[in-house]
Amino acid sequence: MTMLARTDTIAALLSSYRAGDVTAGEVIECHLGRIETFDTTVNSIVTINPRAADDAARLDDHLERTGELRGPLHGIPVVIKDNIDLAGLPTAFGSVAFAEHIATSDAVLVTRLKEAGAVVLGKTTMPDFAVSWHGHSSRSGITRNPYDTARDPGGSSSGSAAAVAAEFAVAGIGTDTGGSIRVPAALCGLVGLRPSVGLVSRTGTAVLVGDQDSPGPMARCVADVAALLDVLAGWDHRDPYTALPSVTRGTGTFSERIAAGPSRGARIGVVRALCASGPEDDPEVADVVDEALGALRSRGAVLVEVELPNLTAMLRDTLMYFLQSRRDVNEYLADAGAATQDIAEVVARGEFFPHLALLPPLAAGPRDPCSAPAYARALERRTHLRNTVAGLFAEHGLAALAYPTVRITAPLWADVEAGTFEDGPAHGRDRAPGTFPTNTLIAAQCAFPALTVPVGQTGRGLPVGLELLGLPHHDGDLLALASDLELACPPRPVPTGYQQVVNP
C-alpha cells in the first residue's frame, strides 16, 4: 500500500479505491507520515490541515455507503500554495507579517477541489508575496530541492513543487505571475501548467499582477495535470476574467483532449536564441532540450526555427510589477480584512526576507498605476508583445513555441544567497526582474498559457524542463502536445537524496 499511495497517478489511485485495494484514510495517513518524516529536510509545508484525516474518513464512508466515488479526485492528496485561502488556516503569502491572518472561507479553486473529492493536506511555502524566483521566506525560511538539498527548488510556488516531487502529495496548486508555477516545476522535475488567464478562478487567491496571474496545477505527469484542470476550470461570477475562457472552452474535457493526441504534423516554433543565450546558461540544459525536440520530431511534429527580435526590450517595457503590484496586492489585503492593508507598511517595518531585493521597489510603486505616466506606455507595449508572439503562430501555422523553461538546472543555495541571480534595488524599474536565466516571462507578460514538461536530466541527475507556449484558450491543445512530448522523453527520475539528509 505504501508504494501505491506514494507514487501512483490519479487514475491508478481511483482504480485502487474502486477495487477496495486501499482506502483514502490509508493514503492520506501515508502522505502525512512522509511529511512528518522528511519535511524537516525539505521544508515545503508551512501549515498542515488538521481536518485532512477526517475528510478522508468521510470519503471512505461515502464509498462504503454508496459504492461510488465522491468525485473525479476522490481521495487524491493535494497541497496548495500559501496565497490561496483555506478556511480556518492562515493565508500568509509567505510573509511573517501575516502569519496570523486566518482565512474565513475557501478560495473558489479550493471549493472545487473539495467538491471533486480531493483532500487538501496543507499549505505550502513561498517567498514573501511571491516576489522571488527562489524558495526563501520570512515566514518559513529556506525550502530545499528534493533532488539535491544544497539547491533551490525555484519560486515562487516553491513548496508546492518540492512537496509533489518529494511525494508528500500527488498534486499541488501554485500561482503564476512571471513563472511561479513553471520555474519550480522545471527545477523539481514536474509538469506545471500556467493556464489561460481566467480559466481558473482567482477568487480567494492573492494576485501580484491582476490581469496576468493564473493559478494552476503541478503534478508528476500530464494526465494528472489535465485531470486537475478539468476540476479547477470554470465560470465564477466573482472573477470577471473567467467569463471569456468559460464561453470559448468548447465541449469535452481536458483529459479527453490529451487522449485524442496532438494534431498530425503539429508545427512547433523553436526559439533557438532562448536555448542558450548567455555565459551563465548551462549547455547541458540546451542539449537535453534539443534531444527532446528531436524525439518529438520523430513522433511526427514539424520543428520550425523562429525568432523573437528585441525580446529583452519588450519584456523590460511590459514589466508591471513596479507599476501595478502594490495596488493589486493591497486590494486583496483590503478585501480579506487584513490587519495591514498596504504592502509598503510591511516593507517599512522590515518584515520581509532580506534577499528579496525586488520587494522594496515593488512596494514603492504607485497606489494607483493610472497615476503613473509609464503605465499607459507599458500597456501599449504589452499589446505589441502579444501581437508579436501571436504573429509567429499566424505566420508559421504554429501549435506552440518551445524552448527551455529555465536555461540552468536548480542553482546552489550558496549562489542564491550570494545574490548571483536577484537584481539589486539599483536595477529596479529599468530591468526585467532578475538575472535569473528563465524564459517564463514571455507567456506571463503576454498573459498566454504555457506549461513545462520534464524532458530529461543532466549528468548530475538534475531535471530539465521544456516549456511549450500556446495561444489563449487553447490549453487543451497545449496539453495534448505536452502528453506527446512526455511519451517521447525518458521518465522523470524519482528524487531520493533528501531522504538521507537529516540536517542539510
N, C-alpha and C positions, 0 to 999 in steps of 0.2 A: 504493500500500500504506500509506503513512504516514497518510493521512486515514482509511482503513478501520480501521487499528489503533487510532487515537485516539478516534474518535467513534462507532463503530457500537455497537449494542446487543449483548447476549449472543447473542440468536437470530441476528443478522446475522453475527457473528463465527463462530459454529458452522457456519453455512451456507457461509461462505467457506473454512473449514477442510475441510469435506467436498468442496467443489468443487476444492480444491487451489489456490485463488487466493492463499493466504497461509499461512505456517507459524506455529506457536506461537513458534518461535525468533525470527522476524521481528517478531511482535507484542510480545514481551517486550523485545526489543532496542529497539524504538521507544519503549516506555514508559520504560525505564531511561534512554534518551537524553534524553527530555524532563525526567526528574527531574534528570539531571546539568546540563542547560542552564538550567532555570528554577527549580529548587527553592532555589537560593541566594537568590531573591527571596521565594518563598512560605514556605519553611521548614516544610514539612509532614511530611517523612520524617526520622525520627531514626536509623533503622538500616536499611541495605539488606541484603536476604537474599542472601548470596554464592552460594547454591545455585539462584537463580531461573533463570539461563540453562541450567544442567544439567537442571533439572526440565522446562523447555520442550523441550530436546533429546530427553528420554526420551518426552515426549508425541508429538513428531513421529515418533520411531522406532516407537512403538506404532501410530500411524495408518498408517504406511507398511507395517508388517508385517501388520496385521490388517484394514486397511480400515475400522476402526471407531474412533470417538472414545473416549477413556478414560472419559468420563462427561459428565453434563449441564453441567459447567463447564469442559470441555476447553480449556486454553489461555487461560482468562479471567484477566487480571491483577487481583489483589486486594491491598489493603493492610489491615493490622489495627492496632488501637489498642494502645498500649504497656502496657496492663494485661492483655493476653492472651498466654499462653505460646506461643512458637515455639521449639522445641528448639534449643539451641546459641546462641541470641541472648539479650541482656538483656531481662528484663521489669522495667522501672524505674519504672512508674507515673508517669512524668513527673518523677521525683524524682532529684536529683543524688546523694542518699544511696544509691540502689540502682542506679547506672549500671553496676556490675559484677556485678549479680545475674543469673546465667545460668540460664535455664530448662532443665531436664533432660529435659522431654518436651513434646509439643504439647498444647495445650488440646483438649478434645473437638471444639469447633467448628472448629479448625484441621485436625484429622484428617479431619473430614467434608468440608471444602473440598478438601483434597488428594485424598481418595479420589474426589471428583467431577471431578478434573482441573484444578482451579484452580491457578494459580501465585501464591504469596504473594511479592510484590515486596519487602515490608519492613514495618517497624513505624512507626507514626505518632505525632506529637507530641500531648501532652495536658498540662493543668495538673497540678501535684503532687497525686496521689491523687484526681484528678477532682473537686476541691472548688472549682470556679470555673465561672462562665458564660462565661469568656473563654479565649483561646488563649495564655496565658503560662505558662512553666515554668522551674523552677530548672535543669532538665537541658538544655533546648533553646532557651530564650529565647522570643522572640515569633514566633508564626505569624500570617501575614497573609492577608487575604481576597483571593482571585483577582480579584474584581470591582473592588476598589479597595484597593491595598496600604496605604493610610493607615487602613484599617478592620479591625476584629476579625472573625475567622471564626466566633466563638462557641465554646462549650465544653460539655462537656469533650472530646468526640470531635473536637477541632479539626483535627488533622492529617488524619484520615480524610476529613472533609468537604472540606477545602481541596484535598487531593490528587485526589479524584474530580472536583471542579469544575474543576480545572486540567488534567484529562485525563492525570494521571500514572498512573491506574488506571481500570479500567472500574467497579469497585465497591470499597467499603470496609466494614469492620466496626467498629462502635462499641459502647459500652455506655451504658445509660440508667438513671440513678437518679432524677434530678429533671427531666431534659430533655436529657441529654447527647448523645443522637442527634438529637433533633428541633430543638434550637436551632441547632447548626451547620449542619444540613441546610437549615433555612429561610433562614439568612443567606447560605448559599452556593448557593442555587438548586437543591437536590436533593430527591429523595424520601427520607425517612428513617423507618424503622419501629421503634417500640418494641413488640416482640411481647408477647403474654400471658406473664406471669412463668412460667418453666419450659418454654415452648415450645422455647427454645434452651438447651442445657445451659450452666451456668456453671463446670463443672469445668475447672480450669486458667485461670480468669479471676478477677481480683481484684474483689471487690464492695465497695460502700460502705455499702449497707443491704441485708442479705442477702435479705430477703423482698420486696424492692422492685426490685432490679436486674434488668435484662434486656438481654442482648446482642442486636444486630440489625443489619440491612443498611442501607446507604446507596448510592444509585445515581442515575443521571440520568433514569430512567423507572420507572414502577410495575411493568412487566413484568419488568424486571431484578431488582427487589426481591423479587417473587414467586418468580422462578427461584432466587434465593439462599436464600430461606426454605424452599423445597422440599428443599434440601440440608441446611440447618442444623437444621431441626426434628427432634425425635425423643427417644425414651426414653434415659436414661443412668442406670444404677443408682447412680452416684456422686453424682448430684444428685437428691434426692428430689422436688424441685419439678417435675421433668419428668414425674412419674407421671400427674397429672391431665390435663395437655394431651395426653399421648400416647393416653389412652383416650377422650378427648372430641373428638378431631380429626375423626373421620369419614373417609369414603373420598374418593378423588380428591386431586389436587394443588392447591396454591395457584394455580399457573399456569392450571389448568383452571377454577378458580373465577372468576378475573378474566375469562377468555374468555367465561364464561356471562353476565357482566354483573350489575349490581345488580338486586334485586327491583323489579318495576314499581311505580312510585309510592312508592319508598322515602322514609320520613319522616326529615327531618334537623332536629334541635333546634338552633336558632341561639341562642347565649347572647350577646345583644346587649350586655350590660354588659361583656363581655370584649373587645369590638371596639375600644373607645376609652374607657378609664375614668379617665384622669388627664391632667394638663397635659403630662406627659413623653411621652405617646403621639403617634405620628405619624398625622395624619388621612389621609395618602395611603395608609397601610397599610390602614386601615379601608375606604377607598374601593375599593381593589383587591380586598379580600376580599368586599365587598358585590357587586361586579361578578361575581366568580367564583360566588358563591352564586346570583345571578340567572341565570347561564349554566347552572348545574346544574339550576335550576328549569325552564329551557326544555327540558331533556332529560328532564323527567318527574318530578323529585324534588319532594317536598312539603316546604316550609320551615315549621317550627313555632317560634314565639318561645317560649323557655323561660327560667326564672330559677333561679339558684343562690343563695338568700339566705344571708347570714352566711358567704360563702365565705372571706373573708380570715381570719376567726377559725378556721374549720375547718382551713384549711391551716396556720395557725400552731400549732394544737393537735395536729396529726398529724405534725409535723416530727420525724423520727427521727435526724437527723444527730448531734445533740449528746447523744443518749441511747444510740445503738446502734452508730454507725460505728466507734468505737475498738475495740470488741470484734470486729466483723466484719472490719475491716482486719487486726487482729492475728492473727486465726485464719488468714487466708490467709498472712501472713508466716511463721507457725509451720509451717503445712503445707508451705510451699515451702522451708523451711530457710534463710530469710533471715538475714543476719548480725545485723540489728536486728529485733527482733520486737515492738516497741511503738512505734506512731506518735508517742507522747508524747516518746520519746527523740530522734526526728528533729527535732521542734519545739524541744525544749530546746537542741539543738545549733545551732539557727538555719539548718538545711539545707532551706530552702524559699523559694519566690519571695516577695519582700517584700509584694506586693499581695494575697496570699491571706489576707485577714482572717478567713475562716471556719475556716481550718485550726487555729489555736491553741485556740479553744473546742471544736472537734470533738475534738482530741487530749486535751483536759482532761476529756472525758466519762468515765463510769464504765467500769471494766474489764468489769463485768458489769451490763448495763442492768437486770436484775431486782432489783438492789440499790437502784435509784433509785425512790422513790415515784411520780415523774412518769411513769414508763414505763407503768404499768398504765392511767393516765388517757389517755395518748397512744394506746395500743392500743384502748381503748374508743372514743375519738373517731374513730379510723381506721375502725372498723366503722360508725360513724354516717355518716361521709363516704361510704363505699362504698354504703351503703343509700340515702343521699340522691341520689347520682348515678344509681344503678340505678333508683331510684324514678321519675326522669324518663323513662327508657326504658319502664317499665311503664305509667305514666300516659298517655303520649302515643304509645305504639306506635312508638318511635324505632328507627332503624337506627344512628344515630350522633349525637354532638354536634359542632358546628362553631363555630370561632372562629379568629382569627389565632393562629398559633403563637407569634410574638413581635410585640408591638404597635409595634415600631420596626424600621427597617432596620438593617443592620450598623453599629454605632457606631464613631465615630472612636477610634483608639487613644489620642489625646490625652485624650479624655473617660474612657476606661477607666483610664488611668494616673493621672488626677486623682482617682479614687475616686468618680466620678459614680454608679456602679451597685452596687459591692460594699458590703454592710453592714460597718461597722467593728466591732471587738470589743465595743464598748459595747452594741451592739444584741443580739448573741449569741443567747441562748436564747429571747428573748421575741418574735422575729420570724421570719417565713419568710426563707430565705437570699437576701437581697439586694433592692435596689431595682430590679433589672433587670426590665423590663416583659415578662416571659414568662408564658404561660398553661399551660406544660407541667407544672407541679406537680400539677395536678388528676389527670391519668391516673396519674402516678407514685405519688402518695400513696394512690390507690385501688388501685394495682397492676393497672390496666386497660391494655389495648393502645391505642395511638394512633399515628398517622402524620402526617407533614407532607408536603404536596404544593406545589410551586411553582406559583403561580396568576397571576403577572404581575410587573411591576416598577414602581417609582416613576419619576417624571420624571428622576431621576438615574441610572436604569438599574440600580437595586439590587433584588435579588429580594425577593419577598414570599411567605411560606408560609402555607397554611391548614391547621389541624390538624383531623383527624377522630378522635374518641374513640369506641371501641366497647366492647362487653361482653367479659369474659374468654372466651377460647376461640372467639371469632367473628372471628379475624384474617382469614379468607378473605373474609367479608362486607365487612370494612373495606377490604381490597384491591380488591374489586370496585367499591365506591363511589369509591375513590381513582382507579381507572382511568377511570371515567366522568367524574370531575372533571377529570382530566388532558386528556381529549378535548375538554372544554368550554372549556379555557383556552388562551391563546396559548402557543406553545412557549417553553421557557426560553432566554434569551439565553446565548450562549457567552462566557465572560469572556475578555478579551484584554489588559486593561490591564497585568497583571503581566508580560507578555512584553516590554514596552517599558521596564520598570524594572530597573536594574542594582543600585543601592544605595538602597533605599527609606528 
